[in-house]
């Protein structure tokens, strides 16, 4: 989806690349920032960390 549709009530969790995350208008508690969007290991690590906090 596009950045403008990323509103806090639209989802429980948003996964975004580092370059667009700073422009997002969602709370940090709902945001997982990925540095390398093609690195599946980073994605898994970040998601596991987010779910562990919940």
Residue pairs with C-beta under 8 A, 6 or more apart in sequence:
3 20
3 23
3 24
6 14
6 16
6 24
6 25
6 26
7 25
7 26
8 25
8 26
8 27
8 30
11 30
12 30
13 30
13 31
13 32
13 50
14 24
14 26
14 30
14 31
14 32
15 32
15 34
15 43
15 46
15 47
16 24
16 31
16 32
16 33
16 34
17 33
17 34
17 35
17 37
18 33
18 34
18 35
21 31
21 33
24 31
32 46
32 47
32 50
33 46
34 42
34 43
34 46
35 42
36 42
37 43
